[in-house]
Amino acid sequence: MSNGEIGSRVVVVDDDQVFSGLLKTVLEFEGYEVTVAPWPDDVLPTVRRLMPVLILMDVHTGRGDTLGVLRDIRADETLERIVVVMTSGMDRSPECLAAGADDFILKPFSPSELLTKIAGLLSGAGRIEGGNADS
């Protein structure tokens, strides 16, 4: 993947500057074009402008929960097909998947675990339709 292609864009939503910086570095090393949107109110304008292939979003930021943002993404027909992976230091996977996340990853996670998950989701192999692996 080369930077600048529409298929390579990723938006990282995390208010932890060190963690989001690490994610940005890892993903850019793999060829993704990464934009960090640290706050929930930054997400929709950023996503609408960039139309990324993937959003990696922490469930909780210092300015609130992002599950509402996830629901807004899924309710918008121009954004609903973007792959969204939610993250948290607590296992909130059931509520994230119910809200429309394609997957959930528990912090802390290794770069290789993240990259494997992203590769599977973007290839379609790991995508959980409707938040339910059985559907």
N, C-alpha and C positions, 0 to 999 in steps of 0.2 A: 504494500500500500504506500502510496506517496502522498506527502502532505499537500493539502489544497484540493484534493478530490472530494466531492461531496460525500462519498461513501466512507471517508476517513475521519469525519468530524465526530468528536465526543465532547459532551458537556459534563463536567464534574461539579456536583453540588455538595459542598462540604465547607463549613465555616472554620475548620481547623486548618490553618495556613500551612503547617508543616505536613500534615497528612495529604492535603490537596496538592501541595507542591510535589510530594513523592509520587502520587498518582499521575500527575501531569508529566513528570520526568519518565516514569516507566512507560506510559502510553505513547509519548512522543518518540521514545527510543524504538518502539514497535511500528512507528510510521503514522500514528494518528495525529490529527490536528486537534489540540485540546484547548478548551476554554473553561475557566473556572468561574462559576456563578455561586458565590458563597451564601447567598440569602434566598429564602423562598420567593420573595417578590422580584428577584432578578431572573428567575428561571424561565417563565413563560416568554418574556420579551427576548431573552437570549436564544431560546429554542426556536421561536418563530423566525428570528433573523438568520440563524445558522442552519436550521433543519438538519440536525446531526443524525447519525445512524444509531447512536447510543447515548443514553443519559445514565450516569452513575451517580445516584443521589442518596445522601445520608438521610435517615428518617427524621432525625432531630438536629436542628441547628439552634444557635443562641437566639434566633428570632422566631423560633417556632417549628412546629411539625410540618413535614413536607408531604404528608399523605393527601392533603387537599390539593396540592399542586399536581400530584400523580393523578388524582381523579379528574382534574381539569384537563390534563394532557389526554387522558383516555376519552373524555367527552368531546374533544375537538377533532373533527374529521380530518383536518390537515396534519394533525400531530399524532393521532392514535396509533399509527403503525411504527413509531419510533420505539426501539427496544429500550426498556427501562429496567435497570438493576438497582434495587434498593440495598442500602447497607446500614448496619447499626451494631453497636457494642452489646446489645441485648437481642435475643431471638424474637424478632417481631415479624418473622416470615409469614405467619398465617394472615395477619391483617394487611401486610404489604401485597401479598398475592391476591387477597380478596379485593383490594383497592385497584388492582390492575397491573401490578408489577409483573414483568416477565420472569424475574428471578430475584432472589435475595441472597446476600452474602454476609456472613457474620464476621465482624471485626474482632480481633485482628486477623488479616488474611495475608497470604504471601503473594508477591507479584505473579509467580507462576500459576497459582490457583486462580487469581483474577483473570489473567490472560487466557487460560484454558477455558474458563467460563464464558468470557467474551467471544472467543473464537467459536465455541459451540453455539452460542445464541445467534451470532451474526450469520453463521452458516445455516441456521434453521434447525440444527440438530437438538439444541437444548431448550428451545423456546417452549414455554408452558402456556398454551392457549387459555385465555380466560382465567389465569391464575390457578388452573387445576390440571395436574399432569394426567388425569384420567379422561379428559375431554378430547 
